[in-house]
Amino acid sequence: MSEPIIKIENVCKAYGNNQVVKNLSMTIEEGEFLTLLGPSGCGKTTTLRMLAGFERPTSGNIYIQNKEIQDTKPYNREINTVFQNYALFPHMTIFENIAFGLTVKKVAKDEITSRVREMLDLVQMTGYETRKPDQLSGGQKQRIAIARALINRPRVLLLDEPLGALDLKLRKQMQFELKDLQRKLGITFVYVTHDQEEALTMSNRIAIMSGGILEQLDTPRVVYETPKTKFVADFVGESNIFYGQVVEKNEDDLKIELENGSVLATNSYVQEKDIIDISVRLENLKLSLNPVEGFSLKGYIKEYVFVGNVHKVIISLLNGKEIKMNQSPKIPVLPENTEVYPYWNKEDAVVILSTGNLVFKAIDAPVYHMEKEVEAYEK
Amino acid sequence: MKNRKKINPGFLIMVGPVSLWMLLFVLIPFIYIVTISFMKRSTYGGVKLGFTFENLLQVFELSNLKVFGQSVLIAGITTIICILIAYPFAYFIAQKTAITKTVFMALVMVPFMINSLIRLFSWINILRREGIINRILMGSGIISEPLQLVYNIVGVIIGLVYTLLPFMIMPLYSSIEKLDLSLLEACSDLGAKPVTAFLKVTLPLTMPGIFAGFIMTFIPALGLFFVTDLMGGSKILVMGNLIRNQFITAKNWPLGAALSLFLIAITLLIVKLYQKSGGRMDELGGI
């Protein structure tokens, strides 16, 4: 493999006493689409701004092609940014906006004209040269912002939640267009978002951040299927997370005691007596009307929520904890309060070594995730 | 008509007093000025009935045109100096936190609490031959003869700049504060050094503020006769002095009114240009 294009080494960023990025190290490969994913305040935008040069790391180094750049001014970096609010110059036409990077470099007029044309063509906005930014829709502004950033032929393109202001449908369309564009140009894209679905759709690799710490950096598939931390399991996709202790290990098969019953899972590296979290994806959870061997979870059907492609089934366990599963709407609905026995294939449960002590909480699987999703669909 | 709209009493309460004020103190005096500018002078002030264009023609006499020229020059220099002082200052405070902004803007406003005549007299004390500036400069041996800083055009301009600076700061501040900082980041990101970014983005986007500040300083500077009286030792005249002299000294009310109309016409012309360039009238109000 070739040299990484960006290397971030032990980078910290603090504003006063507020540590925003904590000892971040990662490498970004040439030509990849890397997404920084995390909730707001996780340090992803700060990281991006340090790459762009708007912020200086408090400590640590950033290399671009093995050249230390943390002290290089933004205007001397071969990196361009697509801003969250587009940041198009309101007093300039679309042509002047896109040409800006070349104009300040005093490129010849003819070349500017032809390169702007090329860019407009690339983002499918030919014919808009003489408009002003406020005559464009959000999606169109977005395209112009991308064209303006790409005209300098940067080595790396940084995108700061560029689709945040668009409606769901347009957002999905732009996701694929961006991905296409990146493939066509072969430029490294570093993309910041808090939308895990967007990250999964577009990226070659996803860096999940939380509280200024890099939780996991892997391909979308690995991140989704084998989250390394409880945070990742919870943030990417939807999971039921259980808290428990390994009581028996037989080769890789585990018997785990939860606060409200025992379950099965499989994992090679945890040991007997280890405190763990188990994450089970909504689509991997199953229901039985009779007890299943190895599982002693028991609950009642609380509610079915229809969200289009699936039914979300909410099951209330005996201790009050609610768990969720996805079910095809074709499967008949069970009446409320039906006694059910949730279980899963032991290979489908992801076991995460827990950092906490074994204190059982009554409810620790947040229900708000689903409410948000329902809201999104209603829109 | 059957469907005549009823006038909402709340509307009357809100708009009524201002309308009455404008009627009594703006519209009626204006009509009065227009009317008497077409009448003949009476020996001891006041007017004689009649109709003549003489006064309007007299406005453009050479001696008056000289004063207009001097007025425009003084107002122009004042405005430019105000821009040069106010722009960096407004730019500086626009970047600060909300509290700092309030404190700085309050500092700008505080001198308004004191009568401007009193403030100008203190300036005379500072600037006169035996004043503090000359004493310091002479004491430190930089100059051997005291500088003539007051009772000449220098004094007038210092006085005007001092009096009008806040009116430049306020519109500039409000337009700079609205400037989206991410635009400057975008500039830098696209390869523009700070100077280029300033010339290509900051300056054009704050142009309405500069224009508004220009209106708020240039126009008053044409008419602030008490500043020229005090700081210019009544040797320097601006249009305001001319008008005042016609009414009070020469007792030629019709000519004074005609000169006023001319000043109003210039003002309207500038404001019209401002509106045409996309300026908004409420920006003129400052913050």
Boltz contact constraints between the chains, C-beta under 6 A:
constraints:
  - contact:
      token1: [A, 54]
      token2: [B, 185]
      max_distance: 6.0
  - contact:
      token1: [A, 74]
      token2: [B, 188]
      max_distance: 6.0
  - contact:
      token1: [A, 74]
      token2: [B, 189]
      max_distance: 6.0
  - contact:
      token1: [A, 75]
      token2: [B, 188]
      max_distance: 6.0
  - contact:
      token1: [A, 75]
      token2: [B, 191]
      max_distance: 6.0
  - contact:
      token1: [A, 75]
      token2: [B, 192]
      max_distance: 6.0
  - contact:
      token1: [A, 75]
      token2: [B, 193]
      max_distance: 6.0
  - contact:
      token1: [A, 80]
      token2: [B, 189]
      max_distance: 6.0
  - contact:
      token1: [A, 81]
      token2: [B, 189]
      max_distance: 6.0
  - contact:
      token1: [A, 83]
      token2: [B, 182]
      max_distance: 6.0
  - contact:
      token1: [A, 87]
      token2: [B, 182]
      max_distance: 6.0
  - contact:
      token1: [A, 87]
      token2: [B, 183]
      max_distance: 6.0
  - contact:
      token1: [A, 87]
      token2: [B, 186]
      max_distance: 6.0
  - contact:
      token1: [A, 89]
      token2: [B, 201]
      max_distance: 6.0
  - contact:
      token1: [A, 91]
      token2: [B, 204]
      max_distance: 6.0
  - contact:
      token1: [A, 91]
      token2: [B, 205]
      max_distance: 6.0
  - contact:
      token1: [A, 100]
      token2: [B, 190]
      max_distance: 6.0
  - contact:
      token1: [A, 101]
      token2: [B, 190]
      max_distance: 6.0
  - contact:
      token1: [A, 101]
      token2: [B, 191]
      max_distance: 6.0
  - contact:
      token1: [A, 104]
      token2: [B, 191]
      max_distance: 6.0
  - contact:
      token1: [A, 104]
      token2: [B, 192]
      max_distance: 6.0
  - contact:
      token1: [A, 104]
      token2: [B, 196]
      max_distance: 6.0
  - contact:
      token1: [A, 105]
      token2: [B, 191]
      max_distance: 6.0
